[in-house]
Amino acid sequence: AVLSSIGGVGSAAGRVAVGLLDRQCPQVSSTVLVCAASLLSVVAMVLFLCPVAPGSVAVSLSIAYFVAQFAYGVTWAAAIMAVRLAFPPRVVGTVYSCLFTAGIVASLVINLALFAPHYDAVGRSQGRARGCAGAECYRPTLIVVAVANAVGAVAGAGFHAVWMRRQRAAGLGAQHLDSDDDEDVVP
């Protein structure tokens, strides 16, 4: 129950942070947040792998979980903002739905294809009929997720660079959004 509460607060804080940043610093393109969200996720995975409070596993896990959920909130807030910038209004909902569905599918693939088989195999090697104990149960999954997010950060940086180059070429600011004009969108 405590981790669920921490997760809810972290996700909400991430979404609020993006909203505040957007309002307080309109010169910052929301496309850069796509990269930042992935980097925050990498930080969260590192925190899971390298506890920050070695004497207290519960505190270390709580901090890592908060950062992971904060990154999740930033991810979805930045995603809708970037989609609104890059796509014509008539397809924003469809694109966002595809992104949301991709997140669900990715969770299923990671959990069913990677995490569960490894967790069960390590548990059996420990002589356990059910469950698994220790960092070796989840370390490979966290590493895969960290690497995937690092690749996502690079892709996000590429998206941001292309977006900014197109905006500069068109003589527009970082956050130009004109819902009546589909000519400024990324094809």
WODAHU-V111975 format. One record per backbone hydrogen bond with DSSP energy under -1.0 kcal/mol. CO is the residue of the C=O (numbers start at 1). NH is the residue of the N-H. If there is no record, write none. Layout:
BEGIN
[[CO:NH] [CO:NH]]
END
This chain:
BEGIN
[[1:5] [2:6] [3:7] [4:8] [5:9] [6:10] [7:11] [8:12] [9:13] [10:14] [11:15] [12:16] [13:17] [14:18] [15:19] [16:20] [17:21] [18:22] [19:23] [20:24] [21:25] [25:28] [29:32] [32:36] [33:37] [34:38] [35:39] [36:40] [37:41] [38:42] [39:43] [40:44] [41:45] [42:46] [43:47] [44:48] [45:49] [46:50] [53:56] [56:60] [57:61] [58:62] [59:63] [60:64] [61:65] [62:66] [63:67] [64:68] [65:69] [66:70] [67:71] [68:72] [69:73] [70:74] [71:75] [72:76] [73:77] [74:78] [75:79] [76:80] [77:81] [78:82] [79:83] [80:84] [81:85] [82:86] [83:87] [86:186] [88:91] [91:95] [92:96] [93:97] [94:98] [95:99] [96:100] [97:101] [98:102] [99:103] [100:104] [101:105] [102:106] [103:107] [104:108] [105:109] [106:110] [107:111] [108:112] [109:113] [110:114] [110:115] [111:116] [114:118] [115:119] [116:120] [117:121] [118:122] [119:123] [120:124] [121:125] [122:126] [123:128] [124:127] [134:137] [135:138] [135:139] [138:142] [139:143] [140:144] [141:145] [142:146] [143:147] [144:148] [145:149] [146:150] [147:151] [148:152] [149:153] [150:154] [151:155] [152:156] [153:157] [154:158] [155:159] [156:160] [157:161] [158:162] [159:163] [160:164] [161:165] [162:166] [163:167] [164:168] [165:169] [166:170] [167:172] [168:171] [173:176] [178:181]]
END
